[in-house]
Amino acid sequence: MLWSYAPLALTSNPQAPKVATVEVNFTPQTEVQLKEFATRKGKDAAQVVEEAVSKILERQARFVEGVRRGIASADRGNLIDHEEVVSRIDRLFES
């Protein structure tokens, strides 16, 4: 459940160009954890949140690109059978 209270003010670097402002509401427990984490990292909460969201978006973009490459490869007929996939995965775990 998301409690209604004064949300953590997330302001980013004033020198950074602003595209949009987003208000994020955290539970009090999450807000405390975020502030403690940011303090340990020597950053403010806004920086930590922005970096985390940026990483999520980067990973998502890499995943989507990987899927696109895989589909294009399959469309070209570059496929391997199930047994080969299992064998490759087994070798990865044996390493």
Summary of the structure (lengths in Angstrom):
residues: 95
radius of gyration: 21.0
end to end distance: 43.1
largest distance: 56.0
contacts: 165
relative contact order: 0.08
helix: 61%
strand: 0%
